[in-house]
Amino acid sequence: MSPCMTDERSTTDIETLRYHLRERAKAFALNEIAPIADLHKQEKPPAELLRAFGTSGMTAIGLAPEYGGVGGDLRAMAQVGEVIAAVGGNLALSGAWMARQLCARLHIYGHGTGAQKKQYLPKLAAGDLTPCFAVSESGAGAHPKYLKTEAVRNGDHYVINGEKAYLTNGPISDLILLLAITEINQGKKKYSAFLVPRKTPGVKETAGVKIDFLRPSCHCSMQFTNVCVPVEALLGTDGDAFEKFSLPMRKVEDAISGANKAGAYRFQIKQLGQEAAHCNLDKEDMAELGSLAAASDGLSVLSYRAVELLDIDPIENAEAVEAATAAARDWIKSLQQRVEVFIGRMGITPSPKLAALTRDINKTTSIAGGAHAIRAERRARDLIK
């Protein structure tokens, strides 16, 4: 069964599970995230908060029960991510949580050997292990044509050399899922994925590009100098990792990120309503604020539909998922423009938390703008044929 497909159980059972996971996530976000007033200023998530993710069961979502998980599907993960952002008021944490859960579910659970699953998944489910996904490189992004990191087979080991950038959760990671070139055939690069424990000799964290938003989610670059890993560290089959890991990850990440942003927007509008309470709102202002509030539910429905399509059939529904996530991204971008106009017209000075969240939404919506534009052009060409 594909890791993107819904687990085989009755519809009632999985819907009940999603409900309980949402309620658990609400309690977690309310008790553990919301009370931290300066969270948006911190460079890394507090250690006690990271432990709380594990003890609350948030790190078990999306993993199978035989490995200590609770058996949630992608829809459950999307709903929990949305709740974390909506109740906790922090988009960065929902994104960092999503990144670690997708590494566990899509990659290790989806492509790992029995031994790899047994070794890593119980620790991931318990929150005792934090992974990061190392694909992008400085100056190349995630474009397969320009990536340079290599893994060369040497007997029963691979030797890895190169540098990766923009590693979400990199500074707090224990395990690196690394994409590297293992063959070049007639100029075409073939990639494989490897599980590299952070403490492996030759792995060195570097500062990388400074990201001045999405706090306390943390990022870094990493250098790999003659890093030696056994053949058993190969995750999945040799030579097809870009197609099986990077491309599917992007679609799922875009879809669940939409749910996270829907939650962040919900918190943003609730906070805006509180900060606009002292303003002299006329009927037009009230109508605009109400219209902005109504969009919260619309964004949730749209993002949830995209993830639902992935659960049903990620291959057959690929185009529909891409279209839904593109629509959600464009919608929230236009909503942010209206929010900014409303704030300016009312003369509101946003609180630090509202200002930080607004910045995070705007910044994350603009990430990978070139790739999104290319996809939009492709849809336009199909339309006018």
Summary of the structure (lengths in Angstrom):
residues: 385
radius of gyration: 21.0
end to end distance: 36.5
largest distance: 75.0
contacts: 1325
relative contact order: 0.12
helix: 57%
strand: 16%
